[in-house]
Amino acid sequence: MLPALRTWPAVIQKLVGGADLMLPGVVTPPSGLPEVARGDVCAITVVGNRAPVAVGTVTMSNSEMASSGMKGKGVNVLHTYMDQLWAFGDKSAPPTIAKDYDKDVVEMFEESGGEEEGEERAQENGEGEPHPTPEGGRPTDVNSACPDIQQLSLAKGEEGQAEEEDVEEELEDQDSRSPQEQMDELLLQCFFHALKTKVKKSELPLLTSTFLRNHMVSCCPSGKQLDIKKSSYKKLSKFLQCMQTEHQLVQVKELSKGVESIVGVDWKHRELRSFVTPDDCGLVDAPAEAGQGSEVLYQPPEISVMYMVTARLEPLFQDAHKRKGAALQPADVRTIITDYVKRNELVDEINKNFVTINPTLCDCLLEKSEYNEIEKLKWDDLFTRTLGKMQQCHQLQFPGQPAVVKKGAVEPIDISVASRGSNKKVTIVKNLEVYGLDPALVLVALQHRVQASAVLHSAPGAKDRVLVQVQGNQITQVGKLLLDEYHIPRKYIQGLDKAPKTGKKK
C-alpha cells in the first residue's frame, strides 16, 4: 500500500484542473504524517474517504514538511481522477471507503474544539469551505462532517437524482484542460471510432493518409475540428507509432519508401472493444451556402458580361429608352444598334456590309481625327466600336435571389503561394466573397481535405473581405475543392497554373 496524504474534498477539484498539492492543503492527523522520503510515490485521499483520488511524488520528506511549517509544494501530482489516463479505463468513479472511519480524524475534530476551530482549520488549509459538526464536536456521519465528499462519489443509488444531476453539470462545465490536451482526447476518440466503425479487414493494408482523411476526419463530432498539429503528437506518424508501441492497437509499416500503411489491427483489444461510439459524430457538409439557417448545398452564380450605356452613347439608345447607366447584354446592344441603323436608313445601298456614318454615329463612335476620314464602317467594326465606348460591367445571378450588377470585370478567385520565414510556404485564396462563398466554410473544408493548419486574415486594401491562408503549397487541393465541390468555372479561378507539377522520378 502506498503512503497517503489527506486533503479536503474541495482541493481535489484543483488537482483535477492540473494543480499540484500544496502543504497548506494537507490535513495533518494527530498521529503525524506518514513516513515518506523525497521523491517517494504517494497517494492522495480526502477526509472521510480512504479511496485514493490522485497519485504523485512528494517533494520533501515528512520531517522536512513538519519543519517547514507545512508551507510550500508537497506533492507533484502525476495522475488524478478524471484525467486522460483515467479516460483510458472504464471511467468509473472512486469508491467510497468510509465504513471504518479514521479515528484520528475524529480525534482531530475533538481536540480542535468542535465547530469553530474546525472552520478555522479548513480556511487555513486552502480552498475548501469549513465543515460543520453536530453538537458535541463529534461527527456522527461522514457526509455530515465532509458534505463535499459527495462530489467524488458517482455510484448509483448513493445519492438522489437531484444530486446526480448537479454532479453531471459540474463535470460538464469544468474543463480546465489545455487546448492541446483536449485535441489529444479528440484525436484518440476519432482513432477508436474509425477503427471500430469505419475500417474493415478487407481494406488492409490501408494508407495512413487515407485512414486520416477518409475515416478519422469523418468521425469528428459536429462542432469540433480535428487538427493533429494542435495535439501533442504534431504528426500522424508519431501518433500511430504511439498506438503501436505503447498500446499494441495497430501495426504500421513502410511498404514503400516514405509511404506508411496500417497493415494490422488488434480487433480484440480491450480498449477498442470497450469503446462506446458517440452519438454526435459526423462531418457537416462544408459546401453550404453562407447565411442560411438550414444546410443548403452551394450553387455557383450565373455570371454574365454586360455593358453600361455612357453619356456619350446615350443618343444611340434614346429610341430604345435606355438611359445612361443602363446595363445591357452584348446581344441586346447589337439589336438596338441594328434597329437604329435600319430606322435611319444608314445601310449602304451598294454594299450592304457597310453602314453610312451620320452625325450621331460620328459623335458617338469616331475620334476627332477620324471625323473627315471615315464615312462608312463595317457592321462588325460598328458593333466593336460601340461596345468599346461602353463601360464594361457584370451581372451575378444567385439561385433564388435578384440579379446584382456591378461595374468592371468580375474578379477571379485568386490562388497564390507566398513564402513565410526561411523555408515555409503558405497558400492564399482571395475573392471568395464575390462568388457567394463563406471563407470560414471554405477554410473548414480545406482543413479537412489537406489536414493542415489554416487561418483567416483581413484582405489588405479591401473592406469586408477576408482571405484564407493554408500552410504549404495546396493549390492543387484548393483547385479541386473549387472545381469539383463548388463547381466554379475554371475561367474564374486564377493561379491554378502555379500548382506543383507531379511526375515520375527518373
C-alpha positions as CSV (number, residue, x, y, z in Angstrom):
1,M,0.0,0.0,0.0
2,L,1.3,3.5,-0.8
3,P,1.6,6.1,1.9
4,A,-1.3,8.5,1.7
5,L,-1.7,12.2,2.3
6,R,-5.1,13.5,3.0
7,T,-6.7,16.8,1.9
8,W,-10.1,18.4,1.9
9,P,-12.6,17.4,-0.8
10,A,-12.7,20.9,-2.3
11,V,-9.0,20.7,-3.0
12,I,-9.4,17.7,-5.3
13,Q,-11.1,20.0,-7.9
14,K,-7.9,22.0,-8.1
15,L,-5.8,18.8,-8.6
16,V,-8.1,17.6,-11.4
17,G,-7.6,21.0,-13.0
18,G,-3.8,20.4,-13.1
19,A,-2.6,21.9,-9.8
20,D,-0.1,20.2,-7.5
21,L,-0.9,19.6,-3.9
22,M,0.4,22.4,-1.6
23,L,1.3,21.6,2.0
24,P,-1.3,24.1,3.5
25,G,-4.0,21.9,1.9
26,V,-2.7,18.7,3.6
27,V,-4.6,17.5,6.7
28,T,-2.2,16.5,9.4
29,P,-3.7,13.9,11.8
30,P,-2.7,13.8,15.5
31,S,-0.7,10.6,14.8
32,G,1.5,12.6,12.4
33,L,2.3,12.4,8.7
34,P,3.2,9.0,7.1
35,E,6.9,8.2,6.7
36,V,8.0,9.3,3.3
37,A,11.3,10.3,1.7
38,R,11.8,12.9,-1.0
39,G,10.7,11.5,-4.4
40,D,8.6,8.7,-2.9
41,V,5.3,7.9,-4.7
42,C,2.3,8.6,-2.5
43,A,-1.5,8.5,-2.8
44,I,-3.8,11.4,-2.1
45,T,-7.1,10.8,-0.4
46,V,-9.8,13.1,1.0
47,V,-11.0,13.4,4.5
48,G,-13.8,10.8,5.1
49,N,-12.9,8.6,2.2
50,R,-9.8,6.3,2.2
51,A,-10.0,5.7,-1.6
52,P,-7.1,7.4,-3.5
53,V,-8.2,10.1,-5.9
54,A,-4.7,11.1,-7.1
55,V,-1.1,9.8,-7.2
56,G,2.2,11.8,-7.2
57,T,5.7,12.1,-5.8
58,V,6.5,14.0,-2.6
59,T,8.8,17.0,-2.9
60,M,10.2,16.5,0.6
61,S,10.3,14.0,3.5
62,N,7.7,14.0,6.2
63,S,10.2,15.6,8.7
64,E,11.0,18.4,6.2
65,M,7.3,19.0,5.8
66,A,6.9,19.4,9.5
67,S,10.0,21.6,9.9
68,S,8.8,23.9,7.0
69,G,5.6,24.7,8.9
70,M,3.6,22.9,6.3
71,K,4.3,25.6,3.7
72,G,5.3,25.1,0.0
73,K,4.6,22.4,-2.5
74,G,4.0,19.0,-1.0
75,V,3.2,16.6,-4.0
76,N,3.9,16.7,-7.7
77,V,0.7,15.2,-9.0
78,L,1.2,12.7,-11.7
79,H,-2.3,11.2,-12.1
80,T,-5.7,12.2,-10.9
81,Y,-9.3,11.1,-11.1
82,M,-10.8,12.3,-14.4
83,D,-7.5,12.9,-16.3
84,Q,-6.5,11.3,-19.6
85,L,-5.2,8.1,-18.1
86,W,-8.5,7.7,-16.2
87,A,-10.3,8.2,-19.5
88,F,-8.4,5.2,-21.0
89,G,-10.2,2.9,-18.5
90,D,-13.8,2.2,-17.7
91,K,-14.2,5.8,-16.4
92,S,-15.5,4.6,-13.0
93,A,-15.7,6.9,-10.0
94,P,-13.6,6.3,-6.9
95,P,-15.4,4.1,-4.4
96,T,-16.5,5.5,-1.0
97,I,-14.5,3.7,1.6
98,A,-16.0,5.1,4.8
99,K,-17.1,2.1,6.7
100,D,-14.1,2.1,9.1
101,Y,-13.9,5.8,9.8
102,D,-10.4,7.0,10.7
103,K,-10.2,7.5,14.4
104,D,-7.5,10.2,14.1
105,V,-9.8,12.4,12.1
106,V,-12.4,12.1,14.9
107,E,-9.8,12.9,17.5
108,M,-8.6,15.9,15.4
109,F,-12.2,17.3,15.4
110,E,-12.5,16.7,19.2
111,E,-9.1,18.4,20.0
112,S,-9.8,21.3,17.7
113,G,-12.7,22.4,19.9
114,G,-15.5,21.5,17.7
115,E,-17.2,23.6,15.1
116,E,-15.4,26.9,15.5
117,E,-11.8,25.6,15.5
118,G,-12.7,23.2,12.6
119,E,-13.9,26.1,10.5
120,E,-10.6,28.0,11.1
121,R,-8.5,25.0,10.2
122,A,-10.4,24.4,7.0
123,Q,-10.0,28.0,6.0
124,E,-6.2,27.9,6.7
125,N,-5.8,24.7,4.7
126,G,-6.9,26.0,1.5
127,E,-9.8,26.4,-0.9
128,G,-12.4,24.3,0.9
129,E,-15.4,25.6,2.9
130,P,-15.4,24.8,6.7
131,H,-17.1,21.5,7.6
132,P,-19.5,21.9,10.5
133,T,-20.0,19.1,13.0
134,P,-23.0,18.2,15.2
135,E,-23.4,19.3,18.8
136,G,-20.7,17.9,21.0
137,G,-17.9,18.3,18.4
138,R,-18.0,14.7,17.2
139,P,-19.0,13.9,13.7
140,T,-21.5,11.2,13.6
141,D,-21.6,10.7,9.8
142,V,-19.1,11.0,7.0
143,N,-21.4,13.2,4.9
144,S,-22.2,15.5,7.8
145,A,-18.5,16.0,8.6
146,C,-17.5,16.5,4.9
147,P,-20.5,17.3,2.8
148,D,-18.3,18.0,-0.3
149,I,-17.2,14.4,-0.4
150,Q,-20.4,13.6,-2.2
151,Q,-18.9,15.2,-5.3
152,L,-16.4,12.4,-5.6
153,S,-19.0,9.6,-5.4
154,L,-20.9,8.9,-8.5
155,A,-22.1,5.4,-7.6
156,K,-25.7,4.7,-8.4
157,G,-28.1,4.7,-5.5
158,E,-25.8,6.5,-3.1
159,E,-27.3,9.9,-4.0
160,G,-30.6,11.3,-5.0
161,Q,-31.4,12.1,-8.6
162,A,-31.1,15.9,-8.0
163,E,-27.6,15.5,-6.6
164,E,-26.5,13.3,-9.5
165,E,-27.7,16.0,-12.0
166,D,-25.7,18.6,-10.1
167,V,-22.6,16.5,-10.3
168,E,-23.0,15.9,-14.0
169,E,-23.5,19.6,-14.7
170,E,-20.4,20.4,-12.7
171,L,-18.3,17.8,-14.5
172,E,-19.5,19.2,-17.9
173,D,-18.8,22.8,-17.0
174,Q,-15.3,22.2,-15.6
175,D,-12.9,21.6,-18.5
176,S,-9.8,23.2,-17.3
177,R,-7.6,21.1,-19.7
178,S,-5.3,22.9,-22.1
179,P,-6.3,23.0,-25.8
180,Q,-3.6,20.5,-26.6
181,E,-4.9,18.0,-24.1
182,Q,-8.4,18.4,-25.5
183,M,-7.1,17.8,-29.0
184,D,-5.3,14.7,-27.8
185,E,-8.5,13.3,-26.4
186,L,-10.4,14.2,-29.6
187,L,-7.7,12.5,-31.7
188,L,-7.9,9.4,-29.6
189,Q,-11.7,9.3,-29.8
190,C,-11.7,9.7,-33.6
191,F,-9.0,7.0,-33.8
192,F,-11.0,4.4,-31.8
193,H,-14.3,5.4,-33.6
194,A,-12.7,5.0,-37.1
195,L,-11.2,1.6,-36.2
196,K,-14.4,0.3,-34.7
197,T,-16.9,1.5,-37.3
198,K,-15.1,2.6,-40.5
199,V,-12.2,0.3,-41.2
200,K,-12.7,-3.2,-42.5
201,K,-10.2,-6.1,-42.6
202,S,-10.6,-6.2,-46.3
203,E,-9.2,-2.7,-46.6
204,L,-5.9,-3.5,-45.1
205,P,-3.1,-2.6,-45.8
206,L,-4.5,1.0,-45.6
207,L,-2.5,4.1,-46.3
208,T,-2.2,6.2,-43.1
209,S,-3.1,9.3,-45.0
210,T,-6.2,7.7,-46.3
211,F,-7.1,6.5,-42.8
212,L,-6.9,10.0,-41.5
213,R,-8.7,11.8,-44.4
214,N,-11.5,9.3,-45.1
215,H,-12.1,7.7,-41.7
216,M,-10.8,9.7,-38.8
217,V,-12.0,13.1,-40.0
218,S,-15.5,11.7,-40.7
219,C,-15.7,10.6,-37.1
220,C,-15.1,14.0,-35.7
221,P,-18.1,15.2,-33.6
222,S,-20.1,18.1,-35.2
223,G,-18.9,21.4,-33.9
224,K,-15.4,20.3,-33.5
225,Q,-12.4,20.2,-35.8
226,L,-9.6,17.6,-35.8
227,D,-6.2,19.2,-36.2
228,I,-3.2,16.9,-35.4
229,K,-0.8,19.9,-35.4
230,K,-2.6,21.2,-32.3
231,S,-2.1,18.0,-30.5
232,S,1.0,16.9,-28.5
233,Y,1.8,14.4,-31.3
234,K,2.1,17.1,-34.1
235,K,2.3,14.4,-36.8
236,L,0.1,11.4,-37.7
237,S,3.1,9.1,-37.9
238,K,4.1,9.9,-34.3
239,F,0.5,9.3,-33.1
240,L,0.2,5.9,-34.9
241,Q,3.7,4.9,-33.6
242,C,2.5,5.6,-30.1
243,M,-0.7,3.5,-30.7
244,Q,1.6,0.7,-32.0
245,T,4.4,0.6,-29.4
246,E,2.5,1.6,-26.2
247,H,-0.9,0.2,-26.8
248,Q,-0.4,-2.5,-29.4
249,L,-3.6,-1.5,-31.2
250,V,-2.3,-1.3,-34.8
251,Q,0.7,-2.3,-36.9
252,V,2.2,0.3,-39.1
253,K,4.8,-0.5,-41.8
254,E,6.5,1.4,-44.6
255,L,5.5,-0.7,-47.6
256,S,7.1,1.8,-50.0
257,K,9.8,4.5,-49.4
258,G,8.3,7.3,-47.4
259,V,4.7,5.9,-47.5
260,E,3.3,4.2,-44.3
261,S,0.4,1.9,-44.2
262,I,-1.7,0.3,-41.5
263,V,-1.1,-3.5,-42.0
264,G,-2.8,-4.9,-38.9
265,V,-5.4,-4.0,-36.3
266,D,-6.0,-5.8,-32.9
267,W,-9.8,-6.0,-33.2
268,K,-10.0,-7.9,-29.9
269,H,-8.0,-5.2,-27.9
270,R,-9.8,-4.4,-24.6
271,E,-9.7,-0.7,-25.2
272,L,-11.1,-1.0,-28.7
273,R,-13.9,-3.4,-27.7
274,S,-14.9,-1.2,-24.7
275,F,-15.0,2.0,-26.7
276,V,-18.6,3.4,-27.0
277,T,-19.4,5.2,-30.2
278,P,-20.6,8.8,-29.5
279,D,-23.9,9.8,-30.9
280,D,-22.9,13.3,-32.1
281,C,-20.3,12.3,-34.7
282,G,-20.4,13.1,-38.3
283,L,-18.8,15.6,-40.6
284,V,-21.0,18.6,-41.5
285,D,-21.0,19.2,-45.3
286,A,-18.7,22.1,-45.8
287,P,-20.1,23.4,-49.2
288,A,-23.1,25.1,-47.6
289,E,-24.5,28.4,-48.7
290,A,-23.4,31.2,-46.4
291,G,-26.0,32.9,-44.3
292,Q,-28.6,30.1,-44.5
293,G,-30.1,28.6,-41.3
294,S,-30.5,25.2,-42.8
295,E,-27.8,23.4,-44.7
296,V,-28.3,24.1,-48.4
297,L,-25.9,22.9,-51.0
298,Y,-23.9,25.7,-52.5
299,Q,-24.7,26.6,-56.1
300,P,-22.4,28.9,-58.1
301,P,-23.9,32.1,-59.5
302,E,-24.5,32.7,-63.2
303,I,-22.1,35.3,-64.4
304,S,-22.9,37.4,-67.4
305,V,-20.7,40.0,-69.1
306,M,-22.7,43.2,-69.7
307,Y,-22.1,46.8,-70.9
308,M,-23.4,50.0,-69.5
309,V,-24.6,53.0,-71.5
310,T,-22.4,56.0,-71.1
311,A,-23.3,59.7,-71.5
312,R,-21.6,59.9,-74.9
313,L,-23.6,56.9,-76.3
314,E,-26.9,57.9,-74.8
315,P,-28.2,59.4,-78.2
316,L,-27.9,56.0,-79.8
317,F,-30.1,54.3,-77.2
318,Q,-32.7,57.0,-76.7
319,D,-35.2,55.3,-79.1
320,A,-34.8,52.1,-77.1
321,H,-35.5,54.0,-73.9
322,K,-32.1,53.2,-72.4
323,R,-30.6,55.9,-70.4
324,K,-27.2,56.5,-69.0
325,G,-26.2,53.7,-66.6
326,A,-28.5,51.0,-68.2
327,A,-26.8,47.6,-68.3
328,L,-27.2,45.6,-71.5
329,Q,-26.2,42.2,-72.7
330,P,-24.0,42.3,-75.8
331,A,-26.8,40.7,-77.9
332,D,-29.2,43.5,-76.8
333,V,-26.6,46.1,-77.8
334,R,-26.3,44.5,-81.2
335,T,-30.1,44.5,-81.6
336,I,-30.5,48.2,-80.6
337,I,-27.7,49.4,-82.9
338,T,-29.1,47.4,-85.8
339,D,-32.6,48.8,-85.3
340,Y,-31.1,52.3,-85.1
341,V,-29.2,51.9,-88.4
342,K,-32.2,50.5,-90.2
343,R,-34.6,53.1,-88.8
344,N,-32.4,55.9,-90.1
345,E,-31.7,54.1,-93.4
346,L,-28.0,54.1,-92.9
347,V,-27.3,50.7,-94.7
348,D,-25.1,51.4,-97.7
349,E,-27.2,50.8,-100.9
350,I,-24.3,49.5,-102.9
351,N,-22.6,47.3,-100.3
352,K,-24.9,46.2,-97.5
353,N,-21.9,45.1,-95.4
354,F,-21.3,48.8,-94.7
355,V,-23.1,51.4,-92.6
356,T,-23.1,55.1,-93.5
357,I,-21.9,57.3,-90.7
358,N,-24.4,60.1,-89.8
359,P,-23.6,62.9,-87.4
360,T,-24.9,61.0,-84.4
361,L,-22.7,58.0,-85.1
362,C,-19.8,60.3,-85.8
363,D,-20.1,62.0,-82.4
364,C,-20.6,58.7,-80.5
365,L,-18.1,56.4,-82.2
366,L,-15.4,58.3,-84.0
367,E,-12.4,60.1,-82.7
368,K,-11.9,63.8,-83.7
369,S,-9.1,62.9,-86.0
370,E,-11.5,60.5,-87.9
371,Y,-14.3,62.9,-88.5
372,N,-13.2,63.9,-92.0
373,E,-11.6,60.5,-92.9
374,I,-14.3,57.8,-92.2
375,E,-17.6,57.9,-93.9
376,K,-18.6,54.2,-93.7
377,L,-18.0,51.3,-91.2
378,K,-18.4,47.6,-91.5
379,W,-21.1,46.1,-89.3
380,D,-18.6,44.2,-87.1
381,D,-16.5,47.4,-86.8
382,L,-19.6,49.3,-85.8
383,F,-20.5,46.8,-83.0
384,T,-16.9,46.7,-81.8
385,R,-16.6,50.4,-81.5
386,T,-20.0,50.7,-79.7
387,L,-19.0,48.1,-77.1
388,G,-15.6,49.7,-76.7
389,K,-17.2,53.0,-75.9
390,M,-19.5,51.5,-73.3
391,Q,-18.5,50.7,-69.7
392,Q,-18.0,47.0,-69.0
393,C,-19.8,45.5,-66.1
394,H,-21.0,42.1,-65.0
395,Q,-24.2,40.5,-63.5
396,L,-24.3,37.9,-60.8
397,Q,-27.4,35.8,-60.6
398,F,-27.5,33.6,-57.5
399,P,-30.3,31.0,-57.3
400,G,-33.4,32.3,-55.7
401,Q,-32.0,35.9,-55.4
402,P,-32.4,39.0,-57.6
403,A,-29.6,39.7,-60.0
404,V,-26.8,42.0,-59.0
405,V,-25.0,44.2,-61.5
406,K,-21.5,45.5,-60.6
407,K,-19.2,47.7,-62.6
408,G,-16.0,46.4,-64.1
409,A,-15.0,42.8,-65.0
410,V,-15.7,40.1,-62.4
411,E,-12.8,39.4,-60.1
412,P,-11.5,35.8,-60.3
413,I,-10.8,33.8,-57.3
414,D,-7.0,34.3,-56.8
415,I,-4.8,31.4,-55.6
416,S,-1.2,32.2,-54.8
417,V,1.7,30.8,-52.9
418,A,3.8,33.1,-50.6
419,S,6.9,32.4,-48.5
420,R,6.9,32.7,-44.7
421,G,10.2,32.5,-43.0
422,S,13.2,30.7,-44.5
423,N,11.6,27.6,-45.9
424,K,7.9,27.8,-45.2
425,K,5.2,28.3,-47.9
426,V,1.5,29.2,-47.5
427,T,-1.3,29.2,-50.0
428,I,-3.5,32.3,-50.0
429,V,-7.0,32.3,-51.5
430,K,-8.8,35.6,-52.2
431,N,-12.1,36.9,-53.6
432,L,-14.3,34.1,-52.4
433,E,-17.0,36.5,-51.3
434,V,-17.5,37.6,-54.9
435,Y,-18.9,34.1,-55.7
436,G,-21.1,33.9,-52.5
437,L,-18.6,31.6,-50.7
438,D,-18.2,31.9,-47.0
439,P,-14.4,32.0,-46.4
440,A,-14.9,30.4,-43.0
441,L,-16.7,27.4,-44.6
442,V,-14.0,27.1,-47.3
443,L,-11.3,27.1,-44.5
444,V,-13.0,24.2,-42.7
445,A,-13.4,22.3,-45.9
446,L,-9.7,22.8,-46.8
447,Q,-8.6,21.8,-43.3
448,H,-10.5,18.5,-43.6
449,R,-9.1,17.9,-47.1
450,V,-5.4,18.6,-46.6
451,Q,-5.1,18.3,-42.8
452,A,-3.0,21.4,-42.5
453,S,-3.5,24.5,-40.3
454,A,-5.4,27.3,-41.9
455,V,-6.4,30.9,-40.7
456,L,-8.4,33.8,-41.9
457,H,-6.9,37.2,-42.5
458,S,-8.3,40.6,-43.5
459,A,-7.7,41.3,-47.1
460,P,-5.4,44.3,-47.4
461,G,-7.0,47.2,-49.2
462,A,-10.4,45.6,-49.3
463,K,-13.2,46.3,-46.9
464,D,-15.4,43.4,-45.6
465,R,-13.2,40.8,-47.3
466,V,-11.0,38.2,-45.8
467,L,-8.5,35.8,-47.3
468,V,-7.9,32.1,-46.5
469,Q,-4.3,31.1,-45.7
470,V,-3.4,27.4,-45.6
471,Q,0.0,26.0,-44.7
472,G,2.0,24.5,-47.6
473,N,1.5,24.6,-51.3
474,Q,-2.1,23.5,-51.6
475,I,-3.0,24.9,-55.0
476,T,-3.9,21.5,-56.3
477,Q,-6.3,20.8,-53.4
478,V,-7.8,24.3,-53.5
479,G,-8.5,23.9,-57.2
480,K,-10.1,20.5,-56.7
481,L,-12.3,21.9,-54.0
482,L,-13.4,24.9,-56.1
483,L,-13.9,22.9,-59.3
484,D,-15.4,19.6,-58.0
485,E,-17.2,20.6,-54.9
486,Y,-18.3,24.2,-55.5
487,H,-18.4,23.9,-59.4
488,I,-16.8,27.3,-60.0
489,P,-15.9,27.6,-63.7
490,R,-12.2,27.3,-64.4
491,K,-12.1,30.6,-66.2
492,Y,-13.0,32.3,-62.9
493,I,-10.1,30.8,-61.0
494,Q,-6.7,32.4,-61.3
495,G,-3.4,30.7,-60.3
496,L,-4.1,27.0,-61.0
497,D,-1.1,27.0,-63.3
498,K,1.2,27.5,-60.2
499,A,0.3,24.1,-58.8
500,P,3.3,21.8,-58.1
501,K,4.0,19.5,-61.0
502,T,3.6,15.8,-60.2
503,G,5.6,13.4,-62.3
504,K,7.5,10.2,-62.0
505,K,11.0,10.5,-60.7
506,K,13.7,9.2,-63.0
